[in-house]
């Protein structure tokens, strides 16, 4: 399918990004990363950061939270491990190479899943979101920060034209809000908590979904 990303292509792309990722994207994505941390800490507890990359956001979390980070890219994770060691981040209990669509954790293992700039860079976003829901407890939250493609107009046309090149770089620029809304409606076990535009230029959004609490039995 034209919409699909190849996992091997993604891994290869981020292996290339690893040496320069902090320099290229550190400042650009800083406000989004910090907003995601603040949102996650409204729930707090056991936090899984999917697509943790080089670990840029790990020092921003409170030491009261227990953090686990996973990423498809081993070169990115090596930089994250170095950051954890150098910053003495004792609240980071694990970093592992892992496919976001197939997380090696038990159901309900976490209070929060954070995925920053990730959901447009996985082969199957809906299946990945399903997996996020599985590993959070009822009442827990998924916190996304991501570029969302325009639904119409010149920006939508530009994103569609750029899409073939973007896939070789490891992401899909035309992924829009409508697709997330359809996923949530289909899933049925999540509800939207928050959606707000983020800089730069409001083309990014912070989105929070909560896993609905199960009704108590009599």
C-alpha positions as a LaTeX table, in Angstrom:
\begin{tabular}{lrrr}
\hline
Residue & $x$ (\AA) & $y$ (\AA) & $z$ (\AA) \\
\hline
Unk1 & 0.00 & 0.00 & 0.00 \\
Unk2 & 1.23 & 3.51 & $-0.78$ \\
Unk3 & 0.41 & 4.65 & 2.74 \\
Unk4 & 2.58 & 2.03 & 4.42 \\
Unk5 & 6.04 & 2.55 & 5.84 \\
Unk6 & 8.59 & $-0.24$ & 5.87 \\
Unk7 & 10.10 & $-1.08$ & 9.27 \\
Unk8 & 13.56 & $-1.67$ & 7.81 \\
Unk9 & 13.44 & 1.70 & 6.05 \\
Unk10 & 12.45 & 3.40 & 9.31 \\
Unk11 & 15.26 & 1.75 & 11.26 \\
Unk12 & 17.81 & 2.67 & 8.58 \\
Unk13 & 16.55 & 6.27 & 8.44 \\
Unk14 & 16.86 & 6.81 & 12.20 \\
Unk15 & 20.28 & 5.14 & 12.29 \\
Unk16 & 21.34 & 7.93 & 9.91 \\
Unk17 & 19.63 & 10.58 & 12.06 \\
Unk18 & 21.17 & 9.36 & 15.35 \\
Unk19 & 24.50 & 11.29 & 15.22 \\
Unk20 & 22.82 & 14.63 & 14.42 \\
Unk21 & 19.30 & 14.20 & 15.82 \\
Unk22 & 19.80 & 16.34 & 18.94 \\
Unk23 & 21.39 & 19.16 & 16.93 \\
Unk24 & 18.73 & 19.14 & 14.18 \\
Unk25 & 15.58 & 18.54 & 16.22 \\
Unk26 & 16.50 & 19.38 & 19.82 \\
Unk27 & 15.42 & 23.03 & 19.84 \\
Unk28 & 12.65 & 22.66 & 17.23 \\
Unk29 & 10.76 & 20.02 & 19.21 \\
Unk30 & 11.68 & 21.24 & 22.70 \\
Unk31 & 8.34 & 22.85 & 23.60 \\
Unk32 & 6.41 & 19.83 & 22.39 \\
Unk33 & 8.60 & 17.47 & 24.41 \\
Unk34 & 8.23 & 19.53 & 27.58 \\
Unk35 & 4.45 & 19.77 & 27.09 \\
Unk36 & 4.26 & 15.99 & 26.75 \\
Unk37 & 6.19 & 15.53 & 30.00 \\
Unk38 & 3.88 & 17.93 & 31.85 \\
Unk39 & 0.83 & 16.10 & 30.48 \\
Unk40 & 2.24 & 12.70 & 31.46 \\
Unk41 & 3.00 & 13.87 & 34.97 \\
Unk42 & $-0.62$ & 14.86 & 35.52 \\
Unk43 & $-1.11$ & 11.11 & 35.85 \\
Unk44 & 2.42 & 10.14 & 36.87 \\
Unk45 & 3.64 & 6.79 & 38.16 \\
Unk46 & 4.88 & 4.22 & 35.65 \\
Unk47 & 5.60 & 5.97 & 32.35 \\
Unk48 & 6.54 & 4.28 & 29.07 \\
Unk49 & 8.09 & 6.53 & 26.44 \\
Unk50 & 7.75 & 4.89 & 23.03 \\
Unk51 & 10.18 & 6.23 & 20.45 \\
Unk52 & 12.41 & 7.56 & 23.21 \\
Unk53 & 15.14 & 8.17 & 20.62 \\
Unk54 & 18.25 & 9.75 & 22.11 \\
Unk55 & 16.45 & 10.32 & 25.42 \\
Unk56 & 16.17 & 14.10 & 25.09 \\
Unk57 & 13.08 & 14.29 & 27.30 \\
Unk58 & 14.20 & 11.85 & 30.03 \\
Unk59 & 15.91 & 14.50 & 32.25 \\
Unk60 & 12.69 & 16.57 & 32.27 \\
Unk61 & 10.65 & 14.00 & 34.19 \\
Unk62 & 10.31 & 14.15 & 37.95 \\
Unk63 & 12.44 & 11.60 & 39.78 \\
Unk64 & 9.24 & 10.43 & 41.48 \\
Unk65 & 8.16 & 8.71 & 38.24 \\
Unk66 & 9.49 & 5.37 & 37.02 \\
Unk67 & 10.47 & 5.55 & 33.34 \\
Unk68 & 10.96 & 2.93 & 30.65 \\
Unk69 & 12.01 & 3.91 & 27.12 \\
Unk70 & 11.81 & 1.87 & 23.93 \\
Unk71 & 12.83 & 2.60 & 20.36 \\
Unk72 & 13.23 & 0.71 & 17.10 \\
Unk73 & 16.64 & 2.29 & 16.49 \\
Unk74 & 19.58 & 0.79 & 18.37 \\
Unk75 & 21.91 & 3.73 & 17.45 \\
Unk76 & 19.41 & 6.20 & 18.91 \\
Unk77 & 19.09 & 4.13 & 22.08 \\
Unk78 & 22.84 & 4.01 & 22.57 \\
Unk79 & 22.80 & 7.80 & 22.82 \\
Unk80 & 19.86 & 7.59 & 25.26 \\
Unk81 & 21.80 & 5.15 & 27.48 \\
Unk82 & 24.77 & 7.51 & 27.50 \\
Unk83 & 22.49 & 10.38 & 28.52 \\
Unk84 & 20.98 & 8.32 & 31.37 \\
Unk85 & 24.46 & 7.45 & 32.66 \\
Unk86 & 25.87 & 10.96 & 32.35 \\
Unk87 & 22.82 & 12.58 & 33.96 \\
Unk88 & 22.54 & 9.85 & 36.62 \\
Unk89 & 18.86 & 9.33 & 35.90 \\
Unk90 & 18.10 & 6.68 & 38.49 \\
Unk91 & 14.36 & 6.79 & 37.75 \\
Unk92 & 14.95 & 5.30 & 34.27 \\
Unk93 & 14.51 & 1.59 & 34.95 \\
Unk94 & 15.00 & 0.33 & 31.40 \\
Unk95 & 15.82 & 1.18 & 27.78 \\
Unk96 & 15.23 & $-1.44$ & 25.10 \\
Unk97 & 15.07 & $-1.91$ & 21.35 \\
Unk98 & 11.44 & $-2.72$ & 20.66 \\
Unk99 & 8.78 & $-2.51$ & 17.96 \\
Unk100 & 6.05 & $-0.07$ & 19.03 \\
Unk101 & 3.40 & $-2.31$ & 17.51 \\
Unk102 & 4.54 & $-5.32$ & 19.55 \\
Unk103 & 5.43 & $-4.13$ & 23.05 \\
Unk104 & 6.86 & $-6.81$ & 25.34 \\
Unk105 & 4.89 & $-5.68$ & 28.38 \\
Unk106 & 1.88 & $-7.06$ & 30.20 \\
Unk107 & $-1.56$ & $-5.53$ & 29.84 \\
Unk108 & $-1.99$ & $-2.53$ & 32.12 \\
Unk109 & 1.72 & $-2.38$ & 32.99 \\
Unk110 & 1.90 & 1.42 & 32.79 \\
Unk111 & 0.00 & 4.48 & 33.95 \\
Unk112 & 0.99 & 6.55 & 30.90 \\
Unk113 & 2.36 & 5.95 & 27.41 \\
Unk114 & 4.13 & 8.93 & 25.85 \\
Unk115 & 4.83 & 8.93 & 22.11 \\
Unk116 & 6.47 & 12.09 & 20.78 \\
Unk117 & 6.70 & 12.50 & 16.99 \\
Unk118 & 6.16 & 8.75 & 16.65 \\
Unk119 & 2.68 & 7.92 & 15.39 \\
Unk120 & 3.41 & 9.13 & 11.84 \\
Unk121 & 6.65 & 7.11 & 11.78 \\
Unk122 & 5.31 & 3.59 & 12.33 \\
Unk123 & 4.06 & 1.15 & 9.65 \\
Unk124 & 0.56 & 0.77 & 11.17 \\
Unk125 & $-0.49$ & 3.71 & 13.37 \\
Unk126 & $-3.85$ & 2.22 & 14.37 \\
Unk127 & $-2.38$ & $-1.12$ & 15.45 \\
Unk128 & 0.33 & 0.76 & 17.35 \\
Unk129 & $-2.28$ & 2.85 & 19.16 \\
Unk130 & $-4.17$ & $-0.34$ & 20.01 \\
Unk131 & $-0.97$ & $-1.62$ & 21.61 \\
Unk132 & $-0.59$ & 1.59 & 23.61 \\
Unk133 & $-4.09$ & 1.10 & 25.00 \\
Unk134 & $-3.29$ & $-2.49$ & 25.93 \\
Unk135 & $-0.28$ & $-1.61$ & 28.07 \\
Unk136 & $-1.91$ & 1.20 & 30.08 \\
Unk137 & $-4.19$ & 0.56 & 33.01 \\
Unk138 & $-7.86$ & 1.59 & 32.94 \\
Unk139 & $-7.85$ & 5.31 & 33.74 \\
Unk140 & $-4.33$ & 5.68 & 32.35 \\
Unk141 & $-3.46$ & 7.97 & 29.45 \\
Unk142 & $-1.77$ & 8.04 & 26.05 \\
Unk143 & 0.06 & 11.32 & 25.41 \\
Unk144 & 0.92 & 12.07 & 21.79 \\
Unk145 & 2.82 & 15.01 & 20.34 \\
Unk146 & 2.88 & 14.95 & 16.58 \\
Unk147 & 2.65 & 16.76 & 13.30 \\
Unk148 & $-0.88$ & 16.40 & 11.93 \\
Unk149 & $-1.42$ & 16.80 & 8.22 \\
Unk150 & $-3.86$ & 19.34 & 6.85 \\
Unk151 & $-7.24$ & 17.97 & 5.76 \\
Unk152 & $-7.54$ & 20.35 & 2.78 \\
Unk153 & $-5.99$ & 23.34 & 1.06 \\
Unk154 & $-2.50$ & 24.10 & $-0.21$ \\
Unk155 & $-0.73$ & 22.58 & 2.80 \\
Unk156 & $-2.60$ & 19.30 & 2.30 \\
Unk157 & $-1.56$ & 19.28 & $-1.37$ \\
Unk158 & 2.05 & 20.03 & $-0.47$ \\
Unk159 & 2.12 & 17.24 & 2.13 \\
Unk160 & 0.69 & 14.78 & $-0.35$ \\
Unk161 & 3.35 & 15.69 & $-2.93$ \\
Unk162 & 6.11 & 15.45 & $-0.31$ \\
Unk163 & 4.88 & 12.08 & 1.00 \\
Unk164 & 6.96 & 9.77 & $-1.27$ \\
Unk165 & 10.20 & 11.48 & $-0.22$ \\
Unk166 & 9.12 & 11.64 & 3.43 \\
Unk167 & 8.57 & 7.88 & 3.49 \\
Unk168 & 12.20 & 7.38 & 2.53 \\
Unk169 & 13.10 & 9.62 & 5.48 \\
Unk170 & 10.94 & 7.48 & 7.79 \\
Unk171 & 7.62 & 9.30 & 8.28 \\
Unk172 & 4.28 & 10.19 & 6.67 \\
Unk173 & 3.49 & 13.94 & 6.58 \\
Unk174 & $-0.15$ & 13.70 & 5.46 \\
Unk175 & $-1.43$ & 11.80 & 8.53 \\
Unk176 & $-4.36$ & 13.90 & 9.78 \\
Unk177 & $-6.57$ & 14.30 & 12.83 \\
Unk178 & $-9.48$ & 12.56 & 11.10 \\
Unk179 & $-7.56$ & 9.30 & 11.14 \\
Unk180 & $-6.96$ & 9.52 & 14.89 \\
Unk181 & $-10.62$ & 10.36 & 15.49 \\
Unk182 & $-11.75$ & 7.35 & 13.44 \\
Unk183 & $-9.39$ & 5.12 & 15.40 \\
Unk184 & $-10.74$ & 6.31 & 18.75 \\
Unk185 & $-14.34$ & 5.84 & 17.64 \\
Unk186 & $-13.61$ & 2.34 & 16.37 \\
Unk187 & $-11.64$ & 1.29 & 19.40 \\
Unk188 & $-14.38$ & 2.24 & 21.84 \\
Unk189 & $-12.19$ & 1.89 & 24.95 \\
Unk190 & $-10.62$ & 5.35 & 24.79 \\
Unk191 & $-11.86$ & 8.91 & 25.10 \\
Unk192 & $-10.26$ & 12.17 & 24.03 \\
Unk193 & $-9.04$ & 14.22 & 27.00 \\
Unk194 & $-7.23$ & 17.05 & 25.26 \\
Unk195 & $-6.18$ & 18.28 & 21.85 \\
Unk196 & $-4.25$ & 21.53 & 21.37 \\
Unk197 & $-1.96$ & 23.06 & 18.81 \\
Unk198 & 1.75 & 23.26 & 19.53 \\
Unk199 & 4.59 & 25.27 & 18.00 \\
Unk200 & 6.17 & 25.65 & 15.58 \\
Unk201 & 3.41 & 27.27 & 13.50 \\
Unk202 & 0.61 & 25.21 & 15.07 \\
Unk203 & 1.26 & 22.29 & 12.71 \\
Unk204 & 1.95 & 20.04 & 15.68 \\
Unk205 & $-0.56$ & 18.95 & 18.29 \\
Unk206 & $-0.57$ & 17.55 & 21.80 \\
Unk207 & $-3.28$ & 14.91 & 22.09 \\
Unk208 & $-4.30$ & 12.95 & 25.18 \\
Unk209 & $-6.47$ & 9.85 & 25.19 \\
Unk210 & $-7.59$ & 8.09 & 28.37 \\
Unk211 & $-8.37$ & 4.40 & 28.63 \\
Unk212 & $-11.86$ & 4.21 & 30.03 \\
Unk213 & $-12.17$ & 2.80 & 33.53 \\
Unk214 & $-13.97$ & $-0.50$ & 33.69 \\
Unk215 & $-17.34$ & $-0.40$ & 35.44 \\
Unk216 & $-17.38$ & $-1.90$ & 38.92 \\
Unk217 & $-19.25$ & $-5.16$ & 39.30 \\
Unk218 & $-21.95$ & $-5.53$ & 41.91 \\
\hline
\end{tabular}
